[in-house]
Amino acid sequence: MSPKTITRRDFLKLTAMTAGAAVVAACGGKTESGGSSAAGGAAITLVQYYHEYGEEGCAEASKRYADEYTTVKSNVKVDRQWIPGDYGQKLNAALLTDQAPDVWESGPDAARYKAGICADLTDLYTGVKDDFNPAVIDASSWQSKIMGIRMIIDTGGIYCRKTVLDAAGVKPPTTLEEVVNAAKALTTDKQKGLFLGNDGIGGVFDQSIYASGVKKLVENGKVVFNTDRAAKAVSYIKKLNDDNSLLVGAPTDWWDPSSLTGDLAAMQWCGLWAMPGIRKVIGEDFYVVPWPKLDDQGAPSTFLGGWTTFVTAKSKNVDAAKAFAKWLWIENTKNQQDWSLSYGFHIPPRKSAAASAEKLKSGQAKEMWDAVDKYGHDESPFWTGAMGTALGNAAANIIKNGADAKAELDAAAKTCQTELDKVLA
């Protein structure tokens, strides 16, 4: 689900928003005057933060869920607060005070886990942990504890105009070399072969690293993306730019499907959220595939993004806050499906909730769900904004300035390792 005030690329890199958010000041919850779980049965008020989602109906739905909870727990009121503007700044400021929200959403952030800001939610997963994609569990984990509950899963792939590819005798690409060849073959004087984003990179630099079979971070605290295979994989993005087969300067960026539906490009990297809009314009005239593998030693890749709910560890009503979070994002399949599929187009994180959702049972939506389940990469909670900047600078130097790919990855890895050491210290 897209926030109104940040770009889709920013949304999918939530760690940039939350980086540096570790605070060690005491964080308290907010209750009604005199209210406490131990105050003679007085009502508890839980404060819940949401950023301002862009999809119509989200605000009303989040308020409806909060109100509905009072029918489950009559002594609990949920004060749902819709936060416009710079949500990250406002959340970080609130977490420094004794007026911190009891329940809030953000991205994975080991700094917050380390600082003790997030409550341990491991017990909420009893009997259901295996019903969640392991990647979302890993992103919310710290020292064998699970600190958050994923609310939605966003993913993406290469959307391909079926009639255009079929007419050109081009198959949906399955390797990075096939991406380059397909984009070149589909480029004409009226249409470019592929749109990745107006910077010629979009969100596929990281995906190319993964497609080589390499991870960005590993559990032993080492940065590992600076390999020869990763350098070879990202060099294909440079080739796409050099071949003049990429669309750049489109009216909107990669998160909007209009470059595909408006016939500006035969293929476009975009998100699952765009599928309903694509269907409205071109019907079923599209294939969709994950970012292709480098070769048989690698694997296809796609992002596994989304927002996660956390509970403030020092909330005055931490048990009540945990019970509400569990009800809404673990137990309540109806509202999970509503949140993911009624306003935007996303995947409920619980596998059983996704499996019973009619909109995900067949066709291209099912293919994308299968792809993210097999090949999805969530951002590591240890990945910080400074690391993202270092890797982004390497991407620009490689693809725009022609710098040596391995040397740039080595330099970025050195910076990232320094940052990682700080987080792990």
VEXKOL-196617 format. One record per residue (C-alpha): residue in one letter; x, y, z. Coordinates in nm, 3 decimals, padded with zeros to 5 digits. Each point is the difference from the previous one (the first is absolute). Layout:
N
{type = a&x = X&y = Y&z = Z}
...
***
This chain:
425
{type = m&x = 00.000&y = 00.000&z = 00.000}
{type = s&x = 00.149&y = 00.329&z = -00.102}
{type = p&x = 00.040&y = 00.295&z = 00.233}
{type = k&x = -00.102&y = 00.334&z = -00.146}
{type = t&x = 00.311&y = 00.189&z = 00.094}
{type = i&x = 00.291&y = -00.227&z = -00.096}
{type = t&x = 00.082&y = -00.178&z = -00.320}
{type = r&x = -00.065&y = -00.369&z = -00.052}
{type = r&x = 00.376&y = -00.060&z = -00.009}
{type = d&x = 00.030&y = 00.167&z = 00.340}
{type = f&x = -00.287&y = -00.211&z = 00.128}
{type = l&x = 00.170&y = -00.321&z = -00.101}
{type = k&x = 00.321&y = 00.107&z = 00.170}
{type = l&x = -00.153&y = 00.072&z = 00.336}
{type = t&x = 00.327&y = -00.049&z = 00.179}
{type = a&x = 00.115&y = 00.332&z = -00.142}
{type = m&x = -00.290&y = 00.159&z = 00.185}
{type = t&x = 00.067&y = -00.183&z = 00.323}
{type = a&x = 00.379&y = -00.002&z = -00.006}
{type = g&x = 00.155&y = 00.162&z = 00.301}
{type = a&x = -00.323&y = -00.031&z = 00.192}
{type = a&x = 00.157&y = -00.181&z = 00.292}
{type = v&x = -00.083&y = 00.193&z = 00.312}
{type = v&x = 00.077&y = -00.093&z = 00.354}
{type = a&x = -00.237&y = 00.237&z = 00.175}
{type = a&x = -00.287&y = -00.160&z = 00.188}
{type = c&x = -00.304&y = -00.049&z = -00.224}
{type = g&x = -00.340&y = -00.010&z = 00.166}
{type = g&x = -00.347&y = -00.076&z = -00.129}
{type = k&x = -00.294&y = 00.237&z = 00.003}
{type = t&x = -00.319&y = -00.064&z = 00.194}
{type = e&x = -00.313&y = 00.187&z = 00.093}
{type = s&x = 00.023&y = 00.210&z = 00.313}
{type = g&x = 00.011&y = -00.240&z = 00.291}
{type = g&x = -00.013&y = -00.294&z = -00.243}
{type = s&x = 00.212&y = -00.306&z = 00.055}
{type = s&x = -00.038&y = -00.370&z = -00.031}
{type = a&x = 00.024&y = -00.007&z = 00.380}
{type = a&x = -00.218&y = 00.301&z = 00.077}
{type = g&x = -00.308&y = -00.168&z = 00.137}
{type = g&x = -00.133&y = -00.112&z = -00.337}
{type = a&x = 00.021&y = 00.347&z = -00.156}
{type = a&x = 00.008&y = 00.002&z = -00.382}
{type = i&x = 00.336&y = -00.027&z = -00.173}
{type = t&x = 00.078&y = 00.227&z = -00.291}
{type = l&x = 00.260&y = -00.122&z = -00.249}
{type = v&x = 00.152&y = 00.250&z = -00.242}
{type = q&x = 00.068&y = -00.145&z = -00.346}
{type = y&x = 00.201&y = 00.183&z = -00.271}
{type = y&x = -00.042&y = -00.038&z = -00.377}
{type = h&x = 00.176&y = 00.200&z = -00.269}
{type = e&x = -00.227&y = 00.164&z = -00.258}
{type = y&x = -00.071&y = -00.270&z = -00.257}
{type = g&x = -00.080&y = 00.119&z = -00.351}
{type = e&x = -00.268&y = -00.255&z = -00.086}
{type = e&x = -00.357&y = 00.118&z = 00.040}
{type = g&x = -00.181&y = -00.174&z = 00.284}
{type = c&x = 00.306&y = -00.085&z = 00.213}
{type = a&x = -00.063&y = 00.267&z = 00.261}
{type = e&x = -00.361&y = -00.108&z = 00.045}
{type = a&x = 00.096&y = -00.368&z = 00.017}
{type = s&x = 00.267&y = 00.053&z = 00.266}
{type = k&x = -00.249&y = 00.194&z = 00.212}
{type = r&x = -00.261&y = -00.272&z = -00.049}
{type = y&x = 00.241&y = -00.268&z = 00.120}
{type = a&x = 00.079&y = 00.206&z = 00.310}
{type = d&x = -00.367&y = 00.050&z = 00.079}
{type = e&x = -00.075&y = -00.365&z = -00.067}
{type = y&x = 00.249&y = -00.105&z = 00.265}
{type = t&x = -00.219&y = 00.147&z = 00.272}
{type = t&x = -00.253&y = -00.274&z = -00.077}
{type = v&x = 00.275&y = -00.253&z = 00.078}
{type = k&x = 00.148&y = 00.181&z = 00.301}
{type = s&x = -00.264&y = 00.230&z = 00.145}
{type = n&x = 00.245&y = 00.153&z = 00.248}
{type = v&x = 00.245&y = 00.106&z = -00.274}
{type = k&x = -00.029&y = 00.301&z = -00.225}
{type = v&x = 00.239&y = 00.040&z = -00.296}
{type = d&x = 00.085&y = 00.360&z = -00.088}
{type = r&x = 00.102&y = -00.043&z = -00.362}
{type = q&x = 00.213&y = 00.298&z = -00.108}
{type = w&x = 00.053&y = 00.070&z = -00.371}
{type = i&x = 00.336&y = 00.178&z = -00.041}
{type = p&x = 00.041&y = 00.218&z = -00.312}
{type = g&x = 00.326&y = 00.152&z = -00.118}
{type = d&x = 00.338&y = -00.129&z = 00.114}
{type = y&x = -00.115&y = -00.308&z = 00.187}
{type = g&x = 00.350&y = -00.125&z = 00.077}
{type = q&x = 00.102&y = 00.324&z = 00.167}
{type = k&x = -00.320&y = 00.019&z = 00.203}
{type = l&x = 00.023&y = -00.362&z = 00.108}
{type = n&x = 00.364&y = 00.032&z = 00.103}
{type = a&x = -00.076&y = 00.313&z = 00.201}
{type = a&x = -00.292&y = -00.170&z = 00.176}
{type = l&x = 00.209&y = -00.303&z = 00.090}
{type = l&x = 00.232&y = 00.231&z = 00.194}
{type = t&x = -00.279&y = 00.107&z = 00.234}
{type = d&x = -00.231&y = -00.148&z = 00.262}
{type = q&x = -00.283&y = 00.057&z = -00.251}
{type = a&x = 00.121&y = -00.265&z = -00.242}
{type = p&x = -00.272&y = -00.192&z = -00.184}
{type = d&x = -00.078&y = -00.344&z = 00.136}
{type = v&x = -00.030&y = -00.155&z = -00.348}
{type = w&x = 00.161&y = 00.137&z = -00.316}
{type = e&x = 00.121&y = -00.095&z = -00.346}
{type = s&x = 00.342&y = 00.031&z = -00.157}
{type = g&x = 00.272&y = -00.201&z = -00.173}
{type = p&x = 00.251&y = -00.248&z = 00.147}
{type = d&x = 00.265&y = 00.172&z = 00.209}
{type = a&x = 00.257&y = -00.183&z = 00.210}
{type = a&x = 00.096&y = 00.328&z = 00.169}
{type = r&x = -00.346&y = 00.022&z = 00.153}
{type = y&x = 00.005&y = -00.366&z = 00.096}
{type = k&x = 00.339&y = 00.045&z = 00.164}
{type = a&x = -00.113&y = 00.311&z = 00.188}
{type = g&x = -00.290&y = -00.186&z = 00.156}
{type = i&x = -00.266&y = 00.216&z = -00.161}
{type = c&x = -00.197&y = -00.291&z = -00.148}
{type = a&x = -00.180&y = -00.253&z = 00.217}
{type = d&x = 00.075&y = -00.368&z = -00.043}
{type = l&x = -00.294&y = -00.148&z = -00.192}
{type = t&x = 00.133&y = -00.354&z = -00.031}
{type = d&x = -00.278&y = -00.147&z = 00.213}
{type = l&x = -00.263&y = 00.134&z = -00.242}
{type = y&x = 00.130&y = -00.237&z = -00.267}
{type = t&x = -00.059&y = -00.320&z = 00.197}
{type = g&x = -00.147&y = -00.257&z = -00.238}
{type = v&x = -00.001&y = 00.235&z = -00.302}
{type = k&x = 00.364&y = 00.093&z = -00.067}
{type = d&x = 00.026&y = -00.244&z = -00.292}
{type = d&x = -00.298&y = 00.172&z = -00.163}
{type = f&x = 00.215&y = 00.307&z = -00.068}
{type = n&x = 00.264&y = 00.038&z = -00.269}
{type = p&x = 00.337&y = -00.062&z = 00.173}
{type = a&x = 00.139&y = 00.322&z = -00.148}
{type = v&x = -00.249&y = 00.217&z = 00.190}
{type = i&x = 00.078&y = -00.187&z = 00.320}
{type = d&x = 00.374&y = 00.055&z = -00.051}
{type = a&x = -00.048&y = 00.372&z = -00.066}
{type = s&x = -00.181&y = 00.039&z = 00.332}
{type = s&x = 00.237&y = -00.216&z = 00.203}
{type = w&x = 00.266&y = 00.096&z = 00.251}
{type = q&x = 00.196&y = -00.242&z = 00.218}
{type = s&x = -00.249&y = -00.281&z = -00.068}
{type = k&x = -00.296&y = 00.224&z = 00.088}
{type = i&x = -00.267&y = 00.117&z = -00.245}
{type = m&x = -00.061&y = 00.371&z = 00.043}
{type = g&x = -00.270&y = 00.082&z = -00.257}
{type = i&x = -00.293&y = -00.126&z = -00.206}
{type = r&x = -00.005&y = 00.057&z = -00.374}
{type = m&x = -00.322&y = 00.169&z = -00.115}
{type = i&x = 00.028&y = -00.027&z = -00.378}
{type = i&x = 00.241&y = -00.145&z = -00.254}
{type = d&x = 00.086&y = 00.201&z = -00.309}
{type = t&x = 00.191&y = -00.151&z = -00.289}
{type = g&x = 00.069&y = 00.065&z = -00.366}
{type = g&x = 00.119&y = -00.132&z = -00.332}
{type = i&x = 00.045&y = 00.074&z = -00.368}
{type = y&x = -00.337&y = 00.057&z = -00.165}
{type = c&x = 00.016&y = -00.088&z = -00.372}
{type = r&x = -00.256&y = 00.089&z = -00.267}
{type = k&x = -00.096&y = -00.341&z = -00.127}
{type = t&x = -00.107&y = 00.103&z = -00.352}
{type = v&x = 00.316&y = 00.207&z = -00.052}
{type = l&x = 00.233&y = -00.277&z = 00.113}
{type = d&x = -00.188&y = -00.265&z = -00.194}
{type = a&x = 00.008&y = 00.207&z = -00.319}
{type = a&x = 00.376&y = 00.046&z = 00.036}
{type = g&x = 00.058&y = -00.367&z = 00.082}
{type = v&x = 00.141&y = 00.094&z = 00.342}
{type = k&x = -00.059&y = -00.212&z = 00.309}
{type = p&x = -00.023&y = 00.150&z = 00.351}
{type = p&x = 00.365&y = 00.011&z = 00.117}
{type = t&x = 00.133&y = -00.260&z = 00.242}
{type = t&x = 00.366&y = 00.114&z = 00.022}
{type = l&x = 00.165&y = 00.341&z = 00.014}
{type = e&x = 00.147&y = -00.053&z = -00.344}
{type = e&x = -00.350&y = -00.070&z = -00.132}
{type = v&x = -00.120&y = 00.327&z = 00.159}
{type = v&x = 00.262&y = 00.191&z = -00.197}
{type = n&x = -00.079&y = -00.184&z = -00.324}
{type = a&x = -00.376&y = 00.035&z = 00.041}
{type = a&x = 00.019&y = 00.373&z = 00.077}
{type = k&x = 00.214&y = 00.059&z = -00.306}
{type = a&x = -00.224&y = -00.209&z = -00.226}
{type = l&x = -00.315&y = 00.176&z = 00.121}
{type = t&x = 00.136&y = 00.354&z = -00.041}
{type = t&x = -00.140&y = 00.184&z = -00.302}
{type = d&x = -00.024&y = 00.361&z = -00.109}
{type = k&x = -00.337&y = 00.016&z = 00.180}
{type = q&x = 00.063&y = -00.203&z = 00.313}
{type = k&x = 00.284&y = -00.093&z = 00.232}
{type = g&x = 00.060&y = -00.357&z = 00.100}
{type = l&x = 00.005&y = 00.042&z = 00.379}
{type = f&x = -00.073&y = 00.252&z = 00.274}
{type = l&x = 00.184&y = -00.045&z = 00.329}
{type = g&x = -00.039&y = 00.355&z = 00.130}
{type = n&x = 00.091&y = 00.348&z = -00.108}
{type = d&x = 00.351&y = -00.042&z = 00.134}
{type = g&x = 00.055&y = -00.312&z = -00.211}
{type = i&x = 00.035&y = -00.209&z = 00.314}
{type = g&x = -00.324&y = 00.001&z = 00.197}
{type = g&x = -00.006&y = -00.271&z = 00.262}
{type = v&x = 00.188&y = -00.270&z = -00.190}
{type = f&x = 00.361&y = 00.062&z = 00.108}
{type = d&x = -00.054&y = -00.189&z = 00.324}
{type = q&x = -00.206&y = -00.262&z = -00.184}
{type = s&x = 00.289&y = -00.059&z = -00.241}
{type = i&x = 00.232&y = -00.068&z = 00.294}
{type = y&x = -00.247&y = -00.253&z = 00.135}
{type = a&x = -00.047&y = -00.148&z = -00.350}
{type = s&x = 00.370&y = -00.089&z = -00.004}
{type = g&x = -00.056&y = -00.218&z = 00.306}
{type = v&x = 00.163&y = 00.250&z = 00.237}
{type = k&x = -00.152&y = 00.154&z = 00.312}
{type = k&x = 00.067&y = 00.351&z = 00.125}
{type = l&x = 00.053&y = -00.102&z = 00.363}
{type = v&x = 00.044&y = -00.331&z = 00.177}
{type = e&x = -00.064&y = -00.110&z = 00.356}
{type = n&x = 00.365&y = -00.001&z = 00.106}
{type = g&x = 00.013&y = 00.377&z = -00.034}
{type = k&x = 00.180&y = 00.024&z = -00.332}
{type = v&x = -00.088&y = 00.201&z = -00.310}
{type = v&x = 00.025&y = -00.235&z = -00.296}
{type = f&x = -00.138&y = 00.169&z = -00.310}
{type = n&x = 00.339&y = 00.094&z = -00.150}
{type = t&x = 00.061&y = -00.313&z = -00.205}
{type = d&x = 00.096&y = -00.051&z = -00.362}
{type = r&x = -00.340&y = -00.155&z = -00.068}
{type = a&x = -00.184&y = 00.296&z = 00.149}
{type = a&x = 00.215&y = 00.238&z = -00.205}
{type = k&x = -00.084&y = -00.195&z = -00.314}
{type = a&x = -00.371&y = 00.009&z = 00.082}
{type = v&x = -00.023&y = 00.376&z = 00.057}
{type = s&x = 00.200&y = 00.058&z = -00.319}
{type = y&x = -00.304&y = -00.113&z = -00.196}
{type = i&x = -00.183&y = 00.312&z = 00.119}
{type = k&x = 00.288&y = 00.202&z = -00.141}
{type = k&x = -00.040&y = -00.188&z = -00.329}
{type = l&x = -00.373&y = 00.080&z = -00.010}
{type = n&x = 00.078&y = 00.369&z = 00.040}
{type = d&x = 00.277&y = -00.007&z = -00.261}
{type = d&x = -00.221&y = -00.177&z = -00.253}
{type = n&x = -00.249&y = 00.287&z = 00.005}
{type = s&x = -00.278&y = -00.252&z = 00.052}
{type = l&x = -00.121&y = 00.146&z = 00.330}
{type = l&x = -00.272&y = 00.260&z = 00.030}
{type = v&x = 00.113&y = 00.301&z = 00.205}
{type = g&x = -00.177&y = 00.327&z = 00.061}
{type = a&x = -00.347&y = -00.157&z = 00.025}
{type = p&x = -00.285&y = 00.213&z = 00.137}
{type = t&x = -00.008&y = -00.213&z = 00.316}
{type = d&x = 00.253&y = -00.229&z = 00.166}
{type = w&x = 00.024&y = -00.379&z = 00.018}
{type = w&x = -00.267&y = -00.047&z = 00.266}
{type = d&x = -00.269&y = 00.128&z = -00.240}
{type = p&x = -00.088&y = -00.243&z = -00.285}
{type = s&x = -00.093&y = 00.268&z = -00.254}
{type = s&x = 00.323&y = -00.044&z = -00.198}
{type = l&x = -00.114&y = -00.356&z = -00.076}
{type = t&x = -00.369&y = 00.069&z = -00.048}
{type = g&x = 00.071&y = 00.318&z = -00.198}
{type = d&x = 00.220&y = -00.191&z = -00.248}
{type = l&x = 00.317&y = 00.187&z = 00.094}
{type = a&x = 00.177&y = -00.326&z = 00.081}
{type = a&x = -00.066&y = -00.363&z = -00.088}
{type = m&x = 00.116&y = -00.115&z = 00.346}
{type = q&x = 00.002&y = 00.174&z = 00.336}
{type = w&x = 00.130&y = -00.077&z = 00.347}
{type = c&x = -00.286&y = 00.078&z = 00.236}
{type = g&x = -00.183&y = -00.121&z = 00.309}
{type = l&x = -00.285&y = -00.238&z = 00.065}
{type = w&x = -00.201&y = 00.303&z = 00.110}
{type = a&x = -00.017&y = 00.110&z = -00.365}
{type = m&x = -00.173&y = -00.314&z = -00.128}
{type = p&x = -00.363&y = 00.118&z = 00.038}
{type = g&x = 00.081&y = 00.323&z = -00.184}
{type = i&x = 00.178&y = -00.191&z = -00.276}
{type = r&x = -00.301&y = -00.227&z = -00.046}
{type = k&x = -00.234&y = 00.298&z = -00.029}
{type = v&x = 00.196&y = 00.125&z = -00.301}
{type = i&x = 00.134&y = -00.308&z = -00.181}
{type = g&x = -00.200&y = -00.288&z = 00.146}
{type = e&x = 00.196&y = -00.324&z = 00.012}
{type = d&x = 00.251&y = 00.109&z = -00.264}
{type = f&x = 00.304&y = -00.046&z = 00.224}
{type = y&x = 00.249&y = -00.245&z = 00.140}
{type = v&x = 00.177&y = 00.066&z = 00.328}
{type = v&x = 00.326&y = -00.157&z = 00.121}
{type = p&x = 00.239&y = 00.064&z = 00.291}
{type = w&x = 00.336&y = 00.164&z = -00.067}
{type = p&x = 00.188&y = -00.272&z = -00.189}
{type = k&x = 00.296&y = -00.201&z = 00.127}
{type = l&x = 00.355&y = 00.063&z = -00.111}
{type = d&x = 00.045&y = -00.365&z = -00.099}
{type = d&x = -00.073&y = -00.345&z = 00.135}
{type = q&x = 00.217&y = 00.066&z = 00.304}
{type = g&x = -00.226&y = 00.291&z = 00.093}
{type = a&x = -00.376&y = 00.030&z = 00.043}
{type = p&x = -00.279&y = 00.240&z = -00.095}
{type = s&x = -00.058&y = 00.278&z = 00.250}
{type = t&x = -00.264&y = 00.245&z = 00.113}
{type = f&x = -00.047&y = 00.235&z = 00.290}
{type = l&x = -00.207&y = -00.089&z = 00.302}
{type = g&x = -00.103&y = 00.338&z = 00.135}
{type = g&x = -00.274&y = 00.131&z = 00.222}
{type = w&x = -00.077&y = 00.146&z = 00.340}
{type = t&x = 00.035&y = -00.165&z = 00.340}
{type = t&x = -00.185&y = 00.062&z = 00.326}
{type = f&x = 00.199&y = 00.044&z = 00.320}
{type = v&x = -00.093&y = 00.041&z = 00.366}
{type = t&x = 00.186&y = 00.243&z = 00.227}
{type = a&x = 00.187&y = -00.207&z = 00.258}
{type = k&x = -00.051&y = 00.253&z = 00.279}
{type = s&x = -00.367&y = 00.062&z = -00.071}
{type = k&x = -00.202&y = 00.022&z = 00.321}
{type = n&x = -00.239&y = -00.245&z = -00.164}
{type = v&x = 00.241&y = -00.224&z = -00.185}
{type = d&x = -00.205&y = -00.318&z = 00.048}
{type = a&x = -00.315&y = 00.169&z = -00.129}
{type = a&x = 00.194&y = 00.142&z = -00.295}
{type = k&x = 00.140&y = -00.343&z = -00.084}
{type = a&x = -00.347&y = -00.154&z = 00.020}
{type = f&x = -00.136&y = 00.262&z = -00.241}
{type = a&x = 00.289&y = -00.048&z = -00.247}
{type = k&x = -00.050&y = -00.376&z = 00.011}
{type = w&x = -00.375&y = 00.030&z = -00.058}
{type = l&x = 00.042&y = 00.234&z = -00.296}
{type = w&x = 00.304&y = -00.137&z = -00.183}
{type = i&x = 00.018&y = -00.368&z = 00.099}
{type = e&x = -00.349&y = -00.122&z = 00.085}
{type = n&x = -00.232&y = 00.217&z = -00.208}
{type = t&x = 00.013&y = -00.148&z = -00.349}
{type = k&x = -00.298&y = 00.201&z = -00.121}
{type = n&x = 00.158&y = 00.335&z = 00.078}
{type = q&x = 00.343&y = -00.110&z = -00.123}
{type = q&x = -00.148&y = -00.084&z = -00.340}
{type = d&x = -00.201&y = 00.322&z = 00.002}
{type = w&x = 00.310&y = 00.209&z = 00.077}
{type = s&x = 00.210&y = -00.166&z = -00.268}
{type = l&x = -00.252&y = -00.037&z = -00.281}
{type = s&x = -00.291&y = 00.243&z = 00.034}
{type = y&x = 00.185&y = 00.332&z = -00.038}
{type = g&x = 00.326&y = -00.087&z = -00.170}
{type = f&x = 00.125&y = -00.336&z = -00.127}
{type = h&x = 00.237&y = -00.180&z = 00.234}
{type = i&x = 00.054&y = -00.339&z = 00.164}
{type = p&x = -00.110&y = -00.082&z = 00.356}
{type = p&x = 00.313&y = -00.116&z = 00.188}
{type = r&x = -00.166&y = -00.309&z = 00.148}
{type = k&x = 00.016&y = -00.270&z = -00.265}
{type = s&x = -00.342&y = -00.136&z = 00.095}
{type = a&x = -00.156&y = 00.345&z = -00.035}
{type = a&x = 00.157&y = 00.042&z = -00.343}
{type = a&x = -00.103&y = -00.350&z = -00.109}
{type = s&x = -00.367&y = 00.063&z = 00.080}
{type = a&x = -00.010&y = 00.340&z = -00.174}
{type = e&x = -00.190&y = -00.036&z = -00.328}
{type = k&x = 00.201&y = 00.271&z = -00.176}
{type = l&x = 00.325&y = -00.192&z = 00.051}
{type = k&x = -00.116&y = -00.349&z = -00.095}
{type = s&x = 00.075&y = 00.008&z = -00.373}
{type = g&x = 00.164&y = 00.175&z = -00.293}
{type = q&x = 00.279&y = 00.252&z = 00.016}
{type = a&x = -00.075&y = 00.094&z = 00.363}
{type = k&x = 00.053&y = -00.360&z = 00.107}
{type = e&x = 00.322&y = -00.011&z = -00.203}
{type = m&x = 00.132&y = 00.307&z = 00.183}
{type = w&x = -00.100&y = -00.141&z = 00.338}
{type = d&x = 00.183&y = -00.325&z = -00.085}
{type = a&x = 00.305&y = 00.200&z = -00.114}
{type = v&x = 00.028&y = 00.206&z = 00.317}
{type = d&x = -00.049&y = -00.313&z = 00.209}
{type = k&x = 00.290&y = -00.171&z = -00.180}
{type = y&x = 00.229&y = 00.287&z = -00.092}
{type = g&x = -00.098&y = 00.300&z = 00.213}
{type = h&x = 00.268&y = 00.194&z = 00.190}
{type = d&x = -00.104&y = 00.215&z = 00.293}
{type = e&x = 00.231&y = 00.276&z = 00.117}
{type = s&x = 00.223&y = -00.101&z = 00.285}
{type = p&x = -00.070&y = 00.177&z = 00.331}
{type = f&x = 00.375&y = 00.068&z = 00.010}
{type = w&x = -00.008&y = 00.193&z = -00.328}
{type = t&x = 00.019&y = 00.372&z = 00.075}
{type = g&x = -00.053&y = 00.316&z = -00.199}
{type = a&x = 00.375&y = 00.057&z = -00.015}
{type = m&x = 00.047&y = -00.344&z = -00.151}
{type = g&x = -00.272&y = 00.070&z = -00.255}
{type = t&x = 00.171&y = 00.327&z = -00.095}
{type = a&x = 00.334&y = -00.175&z = -00.049}
{type = l&x = -00.149&y = -00.266&z = -00.224}
{type = g&x = -00.208&y = 00.257&z = -00.187}
{type = n&x = 00.311&y = 00.207&z = -00.071}
{type = a&x = 00.173&y = -00.313&z = -00.131}
{type = a&x = -00.295&y = -00.069&z = -00.228}
{type = a&x = 00.009&y = 00.350&z = -00.145}
{type = n&x = 00.377&y = -00.011&z = -00.053}
{type = i&x = -00.017&y = -00.337&z = -00.174}
{type = i&x = -00.300&y = 00.065&z = -00.221}
{type = k&x = 00.020&y = 00.372&z = -00.068}
{type = n&x = 00.374&y = 00.066&z = 00.022}
{type = g&x = 00.141&y = -00.328&z = -00.131}
{type = a&x = 00.200&y = -00.076&z = 00.314}
{type = d&x = 00.136&y = -00.350&z = 00.055}
{type = a&x = -00.279&y = -00.205&z = 00.156}
{type = k&x = 00.215&y = -00.213&z = 00.230}
{type = a&x = 00.198&y = 00.299&z = 00.127}
{type = e&x = -00.317&y = 00.193&z = 00.076}
{type = l&x = -00.156&y = -00.294&z = 00.181}
{type = d&x = 00.322&y = -00.044&z = 00.200}
{type = a&x = -00.008&y = 00.366&z = 00.107}
{type = a&x = -00.367&y = -00.017&z = 00.091}
{type = a&x = 00.050&y = -00.323&z = 00.192}
{type = k&x = 00.276&y = 00.162&z = 00.207}
{type = t&x = -00.234&y = 00.284&z = 00.099}
{type = c&x = -00.283&y = -00.239&z = 00.070}
{type = q&x = 00.219&y = -00.222&z = 00.216}
{type = t&x = 00.099&y = 00.300&z = 00.212}
{type = e&x = -00.367&y = 00.089&z = 00.044}
{type = l&x = -00.094&y = -00.361&z = 00.077}
{type = d&x = 00.270&y = -00.023&z = 00.264}
{type = k&x = -00.153&y = 00.302&z = 00.172}
{type = v&x = -00.344&y = -00.162&z = 00.005}
{type = l&x = 00.137&y = -00.327&z = 00.135}
{type = a&x = 00.234&y = 00.157&z = 00.255}
***
